[in-house]
Amino acid sequence: MVISPLFARIVFIVGLVFAASPWSSPPLALAVGLALGLLSLNPFRSQTKSVTRYLLQASVVLLGFGMNLGSVLRAGRHGIVYTAVGITATLAIGIALGKLLQVKDTPSFLISTGTAICGGSAIAAVGPIVGANDEEMSISLGTVFILNSIALLIFPAIGMALHLSQQQFGLWAALAIHDTSSVVGAGHKYGEVATVVATTVKLARALWIVPLCLVTAAVRRSKAKIQWPWFIFFFVLAAVANTYAHGLGPAFPLLYRLGGIGLTATLFLIGAGISRSTLKTVGARPLVQGIVLWAIVALGTVLLVRAAVIFV
């Protein structure tokens, strides 16, 4: 069936407006976006790819106006040891799985990196350093985005079934869901405390992109430019303002609310960016590697969180 370009534009715009409305939610926005993407109803695929990245970063910064600096620092301080151990273990297991499944070295490393740290952001930062071509980047990003979307849809239900507290769920989401957008979205669905914990732990974890890029560049002797996650610095500044600039207090809830709207719209755009061709490009072996690695990380971390071995 041939879809009219005008019809596709109208449907896409209506979907985006709905995603930003009070009737939407992060999982629902993602589901609507996925439906449009798989039905080839995203006529702005190339434009939304770059918009999604900047909208996500801006939304995370705005969410900082609802955070307390003490919570941000506490989450980063408590999580530093198991974050380092967790990232190292995930990379090692992921690379071993890639060898076992005969996935090519570059996409295998990128999938492992995206699972270990922060999904698409980590892949985008490390990809140029390892010399990944367009196909390898597409395979890696596609694998992570597919699993990332599934996680946002199922994690809140699993957390409720396991009777996880908001602190436990926020920590689990930050450790086991790939991208920052879906981590914050899942936390937002679970509750306000879960949102704070999920966001702060995930952003502290995202900072590990920098040492990973430096080590990878040294090992590969690459001179590729490293992409620094500057938006995390502005998120901390927003948390500082919310904690100490009480004179501007009335504006902060509005900014935080705008961040939530932006995040929900971001998830719609991420879903709309996944098409049937994306699913075909990924292929079976990289997807199996991503699924098995993600399952190991998700199961391992939820057991450790419930046993209070790792906590915030």
C-alpha positions as CSV (number, residue, x, y, z in Angstrom):
1,M,0.0,0.0,0.0
2,V,1.3,3.4,-1.0
3,I,1.1,6.0,1.8
4,S,0.6,9.6,0.8
5,P,3.4,11.8,2.1
6,L,0.8,14.4,3.3
7,F,-1.0,11.7,5.2
8,A,2.2,10.5,6.8
9,R,3.2,14.1,7.8
10,I,-0.3,14.7,9.4
11,V,-0.2,11.4,11.3
12,F,3.3,12.0,12.5
13,I,2.6,15.5,13.7
14,V,-0.6,14.4,15.5
15,G,1.4,11.7,17.2
16,L,4.1,14.1,18.3
17,V,1.5,16.6,19.7
18,F,-0.1,13.7,21.6
19,A,3.2,12.6,23.0
20,A,3.7,16.1,24.4
21,S,0.1,16.3,25.8
22,P,-1.0,15.6,29.4
23,W,-2.8,12.4,28.2
24,S,0.5,10.7,27.2
25,S,3.2,8.9,29.2
26,P,6.7,7.8,28.4
27,P,5.8,4.1,27.6
28,L,2.7,5.2,25.6
29,A,4.7,7.8,23.6
30,L,7.3,5.2,22.8
31,A,4.7,2.7,21.8
32,V,3.0,5.2,19.5
33,G,6.3,6.2,18.0
34,L,7.2,2.5,17.4
35,A,3.9,1.9,15.6
36,L,4.4,4.9,13.3
37,G,8.0,3.8,12.6
38,L,7.1,0.2,11.8
39,L,4.2,1.4,9.6
40,S,6.5,3.8,7.6
41,L,4.7,6.8,8.9
42,N,7.7,8.9,9.8
43,P,8.5,11.1,6.9
44,F,11.1,13.1,8.9
45,R,13.4,10.2,9.7
46,S,16.6,11.9,8.8
47,Q,15.7,15.2,10.6
48,T,14.4,13.6,13.8
49,K,17.7,11.6,14.3
50,S,19.6,14.8,15.2
51,V,16.7,16.5,16.9
52,T,16.3,13.5,19.2
53,R,19.8,13.8,20.5
54,Y,19.6,17.5,21.4
55,L,16.0,17.2,22.7
56,L,17.1,14.4,25.1
57,Q,20.0,16.4,26.4
58,A,17.9,19.6,26.9
59,S,15.2,17.5,28.7
60,V,17.7,15.9,31.0
61,V,19.1,19.4,31.9
62,L,15.6,20.7,32.6
63,L,14.9,17.7,34.8
64,G,17.9,18.8,36.9
65,F,15.7,21.7,38.2
66,G,13.7,19.0,40.1
67,M,16.8,17.4,41.7
68,N,18.6,18.1,44.9
69,L,22.4,18.4,44.7
70,G,22.8,16.2,47.7
71,S,21.0,13.4,46.0
72,V,23.0,13.8,42.9
73,L,26.4,13.7,44.8
74,R,25.2,10.8,47.0
75,A,24.2,8.7,44.1
76,G,27.5,9.3,42.3
77,R,29.6,8.6,45.4
78,H,27.8,5.4,46.4
79,G,27.7,4.0,42.9
80,I,31.3,4.5,41.8
81,V,32.7,1.1,42.9
82,Y,30.0,-1.2,41.6
83,T,29.7,1.0,38.5
84,A,33.3,0.4,37.7
85,V,33.0,-3.4,38.4
86,G,29.7,-3.6,36.5
87,I,31.0,-1.9,33.4
88,T,34.1,-4.0,33.3
89,A,32.1,-7.3,33.8
90,T,29.5,-6.3,31.2
91,L,32.2,-5.5,28.6
92,A,34.0,-8.8,29.3
93,I,30.8,-10.9,29.1
94,G,29.6,-9.0,26.0
95,I,32.8,-9.5,24.1
96,A,32.9,-13.2,25.1
97,L,29.3,-13.7,23.9
98,G,30.2,-11.9,20.6
99,K,33.0,-14.4,20.1
100,L,30.8,-17.3,20.9
101,L,28.0,-16.1,18.5
102,Q,30.6,-15.2,15.8
103,V,29.5,-11.5,15.7
104,K,32.1,-9.2,14.1
105,D,34.5,-7.6,16.5
106,T,33.4,-4.0,16.0
107,P,29.6,-4.3,16.4
108,S,30.2,-6.8,19.2
109,F,32.3,-4.3,21.1
110,L,29.8,-1.5,20.4
111,I,26.8,-3.5,21.6
112,S,28.8,-4.4,24.8
113,T,29.7,-0.8,25.3
114,G,26.1,0.4,24.8
115,T,24.8,-2.1,27.3
116,A,27.6,-1.4,29.8
117,I,27.3,2.4,30.0
118,C,24.5,4.4,28.3
119,G,23.3,2.9,25.0
120,G,23.3,5.0,21.9
121,S,25.4,7.8,23.5
122,A,28.2,5.4,24.3
123,I,28.1,3.8,20.9
124,A,28.1,7.2,19.2
125,A,31.2,8.3,21.2
126,V,33.2,5.0,20.8
127,G,32.2,4.2,17.2
128,P,34.6,6.7,15.5
129,I,37.4,5.7,17.8
130,V,37.2,2.0,16.7
131,G,36.6,3.0,13.1
132,A,33.1,1.6,12.8
133,N,31.5,2.0,9.4
134,D,27.9,3.0,8.8
135,E,26.6,-0.6,8.7
136,E,28.3,-1.5,12.0
137,M,27.0,1.6,13.6
138,S,23.4,0.9,12.4
139,I,23.6,-2.7,13.6
140,S,24.8,-1.7,17.1
141,L,22.5,1.3,17.5
142,G,19.5,-0.8,16.1
143,T,20.2,-3.6,18.6
144,V,20.4,-1.2,21.6
145,F,17.4,0.9,20.6
146,I,15.2,-2.2,20.1
147,L,16.1,-3.6,23.5
148,N,15.9,-0.1,25.1
149,S,12.4,0.3,23.8
150,I,11.3,-3.1,25.2
151,A,12.9,-2.2,28.6
152,L,10.9,0.9,29.0
153,L,7.7,-0.9,28.3
154,I,8.3,-3.9,30.6
155,F,10.5,-2.7,33.5
156,P,7.9,-0.8,35.5
157,A,5.5,-3.8,35.4
158,I,8.4,-6.1,36.5
159,G,9.4,-3.7,39.3
160,M,5.8,-3.7,40.6
161,A,5.5,-7.5,40.4
162,L,8.7,-7.8,42.4
163,H,7.5,-5.2,44.9
164,L,10.7,-3.1,44.4
165,S,10.8,0.2,46.4
166,Q,11.2,3.4,44.4
167,Q,14.8,3.6,45.4
168,Q,15.4,0.0,44.3
169,F,13.6,0.4,41.0
170,G,15.4,3.6,40.2
171,L,18.8,2.0,40.8
172,W,17.9,-1.1,38.9
173,A,16.6,0.9,35.9
174,A,19.8,3.0,35.8
175,L,22.0,-0.1,35.9
176,A,20.0,-2.4,33.5
177,I,18.4,-0.1,30.9
178,H,20.6,1.1,28.1
179,D,19.7,4.7,27.2
180,T,19.3,7.7,29.5
181,S,15.9,8.5,27.9
182,S,14.3,5.2,28.8
183,V,15.9,5.1,32.2
184,V,14.4,8.4,33.1
185,G,11.1,7.5,31.4
186,A,10.9,4.2,33.4
187,G,11.6,6.0,36.6
188,H,9.1,8.7,35.7
189,K,6.5,6.0,35.3
190,Y,7.4,4.3,38.6
191,G,7.4,7.5,40.8
192,E,9.1,10.7,41.7
193,V,11.7,9.1,44.0
194,A,12.5,6.5,41.3
195,T,13.0,9.3,38.8
196,V,15.5,11.1,41.0
197,V,17.5,7.9,41.7
198,A,17.4,6.6,38.1
199,T,18.4,10.0,36.6
200,T,21.3,10.7,39.0
201,V,22.8,7.2,38.9
202,K,22.5,6.9,35.1
203,L,24.1,10.3,34.6
204,A,26.9,9.4,37.0
205,R,27.3,6.2,35.0
206,A,27.4,8.1,31.7
207,L,30.5,9.9,32.8
208,W,32.4,6.7,32.3
209,I,32.1,7.3,28.6
210,V,35.2,9.5,29.0
211,P,37.7,7.0,30.5
212,L,36.4,4.3,28.2
213,C,37.0,6.5,25.1
214,L,40.5,7.4,26.4
215,V,41.4,3.8,27.0
216,T,39.9,2.6,23.7
217,A,41.8,5.4,21.8
218,A,45.0,4.4,23.5
219,V,44.6,0.7,22.8
220,R,43.6,1.4,19.2
221,R,46.0,4.3,18.8
222,S,43.2,6.3,17.4
223,K,43.2,10.1,17.0
224,A,39.4,10.4,16.6
225,K,37.8,13.3,18.5
226,I,36.2,12.2,21.8
227,Q,32.6,13.5,22.3
228,W,32.4,14.9,25.8
229,P,29.0,14.6,27.6
230,W,28.7,18.3,28.4
231,F,25.0,18.1,29.1
232,I,25.7,16.3,32.4
233,F,27.6,19.3,33.6
234,F,24.6,21.5,32.9
235,F,22.3,19.0,34.7
236,V,24.5,19.4,37.8
237,L,24.3,23.2,37.5
238,A,20.5,22.9,37.3
239,A,20.5,20.8,40.5
240,V,22.7,23.4,42.2
241,A,20.3,26.1,41.2
242,N,17.3,24.1,42.5
243,T,19.2,23.4,45.8
244,Y,20.5,26.9,46.6
245,A,18.8,29.6,44.4
246,H,15.6,29.7,46.4
247,G,14.7,33.1,45.0
248,L,14.0,31.5,41.6
249,G,12.2,28.6,43.2
250,P,8.7,29.2,41.5
251,A,10.3,28.8,38.1
252,F,11.9,25.5,38.8
253,P,8.8,23.3,38.9
254,L,7.8,24.6,35.5
255,L,11.2,23.9,34.0
256,Y,11.1,20.4,35.5
257,R,7.7,19.9,34.0
258,L,9.0,21.0,30.6
259,G,11.8,18.5,31.0
260,G,9.3,15.7,31.5
261,I,7.3,16.8,28.4
262,G,10.5,17.0,26.4
263,L,11.6,13.5,27.5
264,T,8.2,12.0,26.6
265,A,8.5,13.6,23.1
266,T,12.0,12.3,22.8
267,L,10.8,8.7,23.4
268,F,8.2,9.2,20.7
269,L,10.9,10.3,18.3
270,I,13.1,7.3,19.3
271,G,10.3,4.9,18.6
272,A,9.5,6.5,15.3
273,G,13.1,6.2,14.3
274,I,12.9,2.4,14.3
275,S,11.7,0.9,11.0
276,R,11.3,-2.5,9.5
277,S,14.5,-2.0,7.7
278,T,16.2,-1.4,11.0
279,L,15.1,-4.8,12.2
280,K,16.4,-6.4,9.0
281,T,19.7,-4.6,9.3
282,V,20.4,-5.8,12.8
283,G,20.3,-9.4,12.0
284,A,19.9,-12.4,14.3
285,R,23.4,-12.9,15.8
286,P,24.0,-9.3,17.1
287,L,20.4,-9.2,18.4
288,V,20.9,-12.5,20.2
289,Q,24.1,-11.1,21.7
290,G,22.3,-8.0,22.9
291,I,19.4,-9.9,24.3
292,V,21.5,-12.4,26.2
293,L,23.9,-9.8,27.6
294,W,21.0,-7.5,28.6
295,A,19.2,-10.4,30.3
296,I,22.4,-11.3,32.3
297,V,22.8,-7.6,33.4
298,A,19.1,-7.1,34.2
299,L,18.8,-10.4,36.2
300,G,22.1,-9.9,38.0
301,T,21.5,-6.3,39.0
302,V,17.9,-6.9,40.2
303,L,19.1,-9.7,42.4
304,L,21.9,-7.6,43.9
305,V,19.5,-4.6,44.4
306,R,17.0,-6.8,46.2
307,A,19.7,-8.3,48.4
308,A,20.9,-4.7,49.2
309,V,24.4,-5.6,47.9
310,I,24.2,-2.4,45.9
311,F,22.2,0.5,47.1
312,V,21.9,4.3,47.1
